[in-house]
Amino acid sequence: MMPILILAAGAASRMRGADKLMENVDGQPLLARQIETAQAVSDDVRVALPPGPHPRQSIVERAGARSVIVTDAVEGMGASLRTIFATLGPDDFHAMLLLGDLPDITESDLRAVQRATQSHPDAVVWRGATEDGKGGHPIIFSRKLFPAFSKLCGDDGGREIVIRAGTRVHLVPLPGQRARTDLDTPEEWAAWRAARHVT
């Protein structure tokens, strides 16, 4: 079973005091929705979290996913990636990386990227993309790349790892822009809800 690694350790500082991962999406907190979507595809869902106590931890516990505490989460995304990829073992041949703040991602999107590992086995990175071809999430990494994550630091989101994979990155177009729709401010959330006719 391919592990799905959800990043949810960020501070959401642009939300001006609110927590974007606790925003209501389809009747539940966004983080709960992301975990539920991932669990429809894999029995092994791991969530990178900031040090507790934190409301996100109770969501992960209730969902039955695995909490991975990022003790140095204030360092940035590099710390989250370094910490959660370190939990992978020798029997993990691929791992799917999923951001916690993508409210439009669906189970079918995850499955589409997952299928690409079989249809394009020569790649080492399989990446969800917008329908017009811009790279986004989720991203699956071959175990050949796992050691590179141990070297990340600061707010390095692993972009260089993808760039170094070069022609061995396979893009999987997903409907619309949902591979890149992340909402970082109250205004972005309001606009997104207005577009969905949700109050």
N, C-alpha and C positions, 0 to 999 in steps of 0.2 A: 504494500500500500504506500503510495507516494505521500510523504508528509507535506502538509500545507502550513506555511509559516506566515502568521499574520503580524504585521508591525503595528503596535498600539502603545508604544512607550513615549511618544512625543508629548510635548507640553501644550500643544494647541494654542500657542501664545497669541495668535492673530484673532482668536475668538473673543478677546477682551473679557475674560473671566468665565465664559461658558466652555463646555467641553464638547467638541464636535463629535466625538465618538459616543457621546451620550444623547445626541440629538435624535428625536423621534423619526423613524423611517418605517412606514408601513406598520405602525402600532408597536414598535419596539425600538430600544436604543440601537443606533447604527452598529456598534460593536457586536451586539447580540445577533443582529441580522447577518453580519459578515461571518461570524462563527457558524451559524446555522447553514449558510450557503456553502461554506467549506466542508461541513460535516456531511452534506449530501453527496460529496464527492470522495471524501477520505475519512477513515476512522482515526487518523493521526493528525490532529490539528493542534498546533502549538502557537501560543500568543505571547509576543514580547510585551512586557508591561513595565511601567516605572516602579520604583520601590514603594512599598505600601506604608500605611494603609491607603488604598485608592479605590474609588467606586468601580473602576473597571475590573478590579480583581474579583469582585463578587459576581459580575456578569460571566466571567470566564469559568469560575467555579460552578455556577448554576448550569452552565452549558455542558459541563463535563469535558472541557478542553484542557490542555496542559498549559499552565502558566510558566513563563520563562522570565524571571525578574532580571531586568537590566540595571545593575547597581549604579552604573555610570551613565544613565540615560541622558543626563544634562549635557553630555558631550555631543550628542547629535545622533543622526541615523547610523553613522558608522558603528557606534557602540551597539545599537540594537542588532544590526546585521551580524557583527562579529560574535555577539553573545548567542543569538538564536541558531546560527549555522554551526556553532560549536556543539550543539546538542545532537547533531546528526551522527549516525553510526556507520559502521562498515557495510551494513546491509541496505543503506539508503543510496540508491543509484541516481535518483533525481529528487529535487525538492522544489515545490511551488512557493513562490513569494507573492504575498497578497497584502496590499496596503489596507489598513483598517478604515480609511476614509473615502472609499469609492462606493457611493450609495447606489449606483446604477448597475454594478456588476451582478451577474446572475450565475446560477448553477450551470446553465448551458455554456456560458462563456468559459468557465473553468474547465468544463469537459472538452470544449473545442481546443483549448491550448494543450490540454493533456493528451488528446488524440494525436496532436502534431508530433509528439515524441516518437510515435510509431510510424507515422507517414513520412517523417523526415528525420530518420535516425542518425544522419551524418552531422546534424547540428549539435551544438553544445548549449545553446540558449534558445528557448522557444518563448516568444513574447507576444502577448495580446497587443493589438493595435487598433486605432480608430479605423472606420471604414475607408478613410482616405489615406491610410498607410502610415500614420504617426505612431511610433512606439509608445506603449503604455504598460498596463498591468492586466492580468497577472503575468509573472515571468517564471518559467521553469528553468532551473540550472542543472546541468549534468554534474555528477559528483567530481568530474575532472576539475571543475572550477571551485569546489568547496574550499580548498586550502587558501585561495586568494582572499576569502572573506576574513580570515584571521588577521590580515594585515590592514584592514580598514581602520580609519580613525577620523575624529572630527565629525563633520556633517557629510562625509562622503557616503552617498547613497548607493555606491557600487556601480556607478555609471561607467567607470574606467574598465571594470570587469567585462561589461557588455561590449564596450568599444573594442577591447583587445580580442574579443571572440571573432571580430571581423565578419567574414562571409559565412561564418558558422552560426549566425543568428537567423532564426526563421521567424518571420512575423506572421501572426494569425489575425487577420482582420475580424473585428467584432462589430456588431451593429452600432451605428451612430458614433458618438464620442465617448461612450461609457468607459472605455479603457483608460481614459485620461481625466474623467470628471471627478476631481477631488474638490471639496468645499472647505475653504480655510477661514472664511470670515462670515459674520452674521449676514452681511449683504449678499454674499454668494448663496448662502442657505435660503434666504428670502426669495432670491431670483429663481432658484431651483424649484422651490415649492410652488411659486407662482406659475412656473412653466408646467408643473404637474397638476395644477389646480388643487393643491393641498394647502390647508391653512395650518 
